[in-house]
Amino acid sequence: MRNAAVESGKILGFFIEEAKEHLETLEKGLLDLRGVMADQERINEMFRAAHSVKGGAAMLGFNSIQKVSHRFEDCFKLLKEHPVNIDNDLESMFLEGYDTLKHLVDQLQGPFGLREEEGEKIVQAAEPNFVKLQAHLNHLLGAAGSAPEASKTSTPDISAQVTGVLKQMLPLFKQAETPANRQQLCALCSRLVQMSAEIKTWQVLVRTANRAIANPKNTYATLAPIVIKELKQASDLLPHGKTDAIAPSASLRLLAASPEATTAPIPPAKVAVGEGAPSPTESKPTPTSIKQIAVPVEPRAAAKVLAQVFNKEQLLLLAKLLHQASR
């Protein structure tokens, strides 16, 4: 139970930290909304910020934060596709909506957290402002002669699909570690692999996470924050075509590199073989694919060698893994 609480706390802490960064992006953009409209990349950045907060809130079940960030996402989508002349009323409504979202995120850090009924009251109180914001935005779009067309059938939102799988992973990570629930987690990784079978960087990340999960020496308290965080961040990059930025961190690679992980049963991913698809041999590391170093037997000398090879984050994780292995 204590491990489950630790895992939940770490994941919540990651969400709050990430949400604050996105709120800062939104605040800066809204305070310079006229300048933002002249820079397509800044509009995209604000859209991505709202989208990321929405996805994280949906994964953790914070419905009020999800609803408000979804409102922002819809507005920024319109501004991306149909630029308008910004006026003072629009700026004021956006800033009032921002205050609502910030208030909800701030509540998460309070002594009682964000209770669902309290969050719903905050959303209901803010609803008239969002209705006015949407109506005023539509008015400006009509005046600019760029009213949005009737919505077209869109492709499935890959980040929403990934969020759905991560929501299934969370309760498994909170359970006591067993071979059965490790197998369930690996099966969910196989589903993630199939969602973007043509994107090699996504394949590498998910397979690395799969190997880390399959290693019985890796505790869920160690795995959950790293795996959930990296898969969530990567899923936010997929819809925007930023696949080159997807890569497993040094910490995740270290968790996956243990020999234990290569022999654990991992459900095979059903990925079509074709151009751009990873070869079957990519699912398991070969001995030559893992960099090796010679470590002296004397502890002080070994520490010096490791300090030269690994960064601080890797050394902390290595210390944790060594402690677990010595039990």
C-alpha positions in Angstrom: 0.0 0.0 0.0 2.8 2.3 0.8 4.4 1.7 -2.6 1.1 2.5 -4.3 0.9 5.8 -2.4 4.5 6.6 -3.4 3.8 5.8 -7.1 0.5 7.9 -7.1 2.3 10.8 -5.4 5.1 10.8 -8.0 2.8 10.6 -10.9 0.6 13.4 -9.5 3.8 15.4 -8.8 4.8 15.0 -12.4 1.4 16.1 -13.7 1.5 19.2 -11.5 5.0 20.1 -12.6 4.1 19.6 -16.2 0.8 21.5 -15.9 2.6 24.5 -14.3 5.0 24.7 -17.3 2.1 24.6 -19.7 0.2 27.2 -17.6 3.3 29.5 -18.0 3.2 29.0 -21.7 -0.5 29.9 -21.8 -0.1 32.9 -19.6 2.8 34.4 -21.7 0.8 33.8 -24.9 -2.4 35.3 -23.6 -0.6 38.4 -22.3 0.7 38.9 -25.8 -2.2 37.5 -27.8 -1.8 40.0 -30.7 1.8 39.1 -31.1 1.0 35.4 -30.9 -1.4 35.7 -33.8 1.5 36.9 -36.0 3.5 33.7 -35.2 2.0 30.4 -36.2 4.4 28.4 -34.1 3.4 30.3 -30.9 -0.3 29.5 -31.6 0.7 25.8 -32.1 2.6 25.9 -28.8 -0.4 27.2 -26.9 -2.6 24.6 -28.5 -0.2 21.9 -27.5 0.0 23.2 -24.0 -3.8 23.0 -23.6 -3.9 19.6 -25.3 -1.2 18.2 -22.9 -3.0 19.4 -19.8 -6.2 17.9 -21.0 -4.6 14.6 -21.7 -2.8 14.4 -18.3 -6.0 15.4 -16.5 -8.0 12.8 -18.4 -5.5 10.1 -17.5 -5.6 10.9 -13.7 -9.4 11.5 -13.6 -9.4 15.2 -13.0 -12.5 15.9 -15.0 -12.8 19.6 -14.1 -9.2 20.4 -15.4 -9.9 18.2 -18.4 -13.1 20.2 -19.3 -11.5 23.6 -18.9 -8.3 22.8 -20.8 -10.5 21.2 -23.6 -12.3 24.6 -23.9 -8.9 26.3 -24.4 -7.8 23.6 -26.9 -11.0 24.2 -29.0 -10.4 28.0 -29.0 -6.8 27.7 -30.0 -7.7 25.2 -32.7 -10.0 27.9 -34.2 -7.3 30.5 -34.0 -4.8 28.2 -35.6 -7.0 27.6 -38.6 -8.8 31.0 -38.8 -6.7 34.0 -37.7 -8.7 37.0 -36.4 -8.1 40.5 -35.2 -7.7 40.3 -31.4 -9.7 42.8 -29.3 -9.7 43.7 -25.6 -12.8 41.7 -24.9 -11.3 38.5 -26.3 -8.1 39.0 -24.3 -10.1 39.6 -21.1 -12.2 36.5 -21.6 -9.2 34.3 -22.3 -7.4 35.6 -19.2 -10.5 34.9 -17.0 -10.6 31.4 -18.4 -6.9 31.0 -17.6 -7.5 32.1 -14.0 -10.0 29.3 -13.7 -7.6 26.7 -15.0 -4.8 27.9 -12.8 -7.1 27.9 -9.8 -8.0 24.2 -10.4 -4.3 23.2 -10.8 -3.4 25.1 -7.6 -6.1 23.2 -5.7 -4.3 20.0 -6.4 -1.4 21.1 -4.2 -3.7 22.1 -1.3 -4.0 20.0 1.9 -7.2 18.3 0.6 -6.3 18.2 -3.1 -8.9 18.9 -5.8 -12.2 17.2 -4.7 -14.4 16.4 -7.6 -17.5 18.3 -6.3 -15.4 21.4 -5.7 -13.8 21.2 -9.2 -17.3 20.9 -10.7 -18.5 24.0 -8.9 -15.5 25.9 -10.2 -16.2 24.8 -13.8 -19.9 25.7 -13.5 -19.1 29.1 -12.2 -16.7 29.7 -15.2 -19.1 28.3 -17.8 -20.8 31.7 -18.6 -17.4 33.2 -19.4 -16.5 30.3 -21.8 -19.9 30.6 -23.5 -19.2 34.3 -24.1 -15.7 33.6 -25.2 -16.9 31.1 -27.8 -19.6 33.4 -29.0 -17.3 36.4 -29.3 -14.7 34.3 -31.1 -17.3 33.1 -33.6 -18.4 36.8 -34.1 -14.8 37.8 -34.8 -14.4 34.8 -37.2 -17.5 35.9 -39.0 -16.4 39.5 -39.3 -13.1 38.3 -40.7 -14.9 36.2 -43.3 -13.3 33.0 -42.0 -16.1 31.2 -40.1 -15.2 27.6 -39.6 -16.7 25.0 -42.0 -18.9 22.2 -40.7 -16.7 19.8 -38.8 -15.3 17.0 -40.9 -14.7 13.4 -39.8 -11.3 13.5 -38.2 -8.8 10.7 -37.7 -8.7 9.1 -34.2 -6.7 11.2 -31.7 -3.6 9.0 -31.1 -2.8 10.8 -27.8 -6.3 10.2 -26.5 -5.9 6.5 -27.4 -2.5 6.3 -25.6 -4.1 8.1 -22.6 -6.8 5.4 -22.4 -4.1 2.7 -22.2 -2.1 4.7 -19.6 -5.3 4.9 -17.5 -5.4 1.1 -17.5 -1.8 0.9 -16.5 -2.1 3.1 -13.5 -4.2 0.8 -11.3 -1.9 -2.1 -12.2 1.1 -0.2 -11.0 -0.7 0.4 -7.7 -1.1 -3.3 -7.1 1.4 -5.5 -5.3 3.9 -6.8 -7.9 3.1 -10.2 -9.4 4.0 -12.1 -12.6 0.4 -11.8 -13.6 0.0 -8.1 -13.5 3.5 -7.6 -15.0 2.2 -9.7 -17.9 -0.9 -7.4 -18.1 1.3 -4.3 -18.2 3.4 -5.9 -21.0 0.2 -6.7 -22.9 -0.8 -3.1 -22.7 2.6 -2.1 -24.1 1.9 -4.4 -27.0 -1.3 -2.4 -27.7 0.7 0.8 -27.6 3.2 -0.6 -30.1 0.3 -1.3 -32.6 -1.1 2.2 -32.4 1.8 3.7 -34.4 3.5 0.7 -35.9 5.0 2.9 -38.7 6.9 5.2 -36.4 10.2 3.8 -35.4 11.0 6.1 -32.5 7.7 5.3 -30.9 8.4 1.6 -31.4 11.8 1.9 -29.7 10.3 3.8 -26.7 7.5 1.4 -26.1 9.7 -1.7 -26.5 12.2 -0.2 -24.1 9.4 0.4 -21.6 8.2 -3.1 -22.2 11.6 -4.6 -21.3 11.9 -2.4 -18.2 8.5 -3.6 -17.0 9.3 -7.2 -17.7 12.3 -7.1 -15.4 11.1 -8.5 -12.0 13.9 -6.6 -10.2 12.4 -3.2 -11.2 9.8 -2.2 -8.6 6.6 -0.5 -9.7 7.5 2.4 -7.4 10.6 3.0 -9.7 8.9 2.1 -13.0 5.5 3.9 -12.8 6.7 7.5 -12.7 9.3 7.0 -15.5 7.1 4.8 -17.8 3.9 6.9 -17.5 5.8 10.2 -17.9 7.7 9.2 -21.0 4.8 7.5 -22.8 2.5 10.5 -22.0 5.1 13.0 -23.3 5.7 11.0 -26.4 2.0 10.7 -27.1 1.7 14.5 -27.0 4.3 14.7 -29.7 2.8 12.1 -32.1 -0.2 14.2 -33.4 2.1 17.1 -34.2 4.6 15.0 -36.3 7.5 15.6 -33.8 8.4 12.0 -33.8 12.2 12.7 -34.0 12.0 14.1 -30.5 10.7 10.8 -29.1 13.4 8.7 -27.4 13.7 6.7 -24.1 15.5 8.6 -21.4 18.8 7.3 -19.9 16.9 6.2 -16.8 14.4 4.1 -18.8 17.2 2.6 -20.9 19.1 1.6 -17.7 16.0 -0.1 -16.3 15.6 -2.0 -19.6 19.2 -3.0 -20.0 19.4 -5.5 -17.2 19.8 -9.2 -18.4 16.7 -10.0 -16.4 14.6 -8.0 -18.8 15.7 -9.9 -21.9 14.5 -13.3 -20.6 11.2 -12.3 -19.1 8.1 -13.3 -21.1 6.9 -10.3 -23.2 3.7 -10.6 -25.3 4.7 -10.2 -29.0 3.4 -7.0 -30.7 1.3 -7.7 -33.8 3.0 -5.3 -36.1 2.7 -5.5 -39.9 6.1 -6.0 -41.5 6.7 -3.5 -44.3 8.6 -0.5 -45.3 9.3 1.7 -42.2 8.2 -1.1 -39.8 10.7 -2.3 -37.2 12.2 -5.8 -37.8 11.3 -8.6 -35.4 14.8 -8.6 -34.0 14.4 -5.0 -32.6 12.2 -6.3 -29.8 15.1 -7.8 -27.9 18.6 -6.2 -27.3 21.6 -8.2 -28.5 24.7 -8.4 -26.2 26.6 -6.1 -28.6 23.8 -3.5 -28.5 24.4 -2.7 -24.8 27.5 -0.6 -24.1 29.8 -2.3 -21.6 32.5 -0.9 -19.3 35.2 -2.6 -17.1 34.6 -1.8 -13.4 37.4 -2.4 -10.8 36.6 -4.7 -7.9 37.8 -2.1 -5.3 34.7 0.0 -4.3 36.3 3.5 -4.4 37.9 2.8 -7.8 34.6 1.4 -9.1 32.8 4.6 -7.9 35.2 6.8 -9.8 34.7 4.8 -13.1 30.9 4.9 -12.7 31.0 8.7 -12.0 32.9 9.3 -15.3 30.4 7.2 -17.3 27.0 8.0 -15.9 25.3 11.4 -15.2 23.7 12.3 -11.8 20.2 10.9 -12.8 21.7 7.6 -13.9 23.9 7.3 -10.8 20.9 7.8 -8.5 18.9 5.2 -10.3 21.9 2.8 -10.3 22.2 3.2 -6.5 18.5 2.4 -6.1 18.8 -0.7 -8.3 21.9 -1.9 -6.4 20.1 -1.5 -3.1 17.2 -3.6 -4.4 19.5 -6.3 -5.8 21.3 -6.6 -2.4 18.1 -7.4 -0.5 
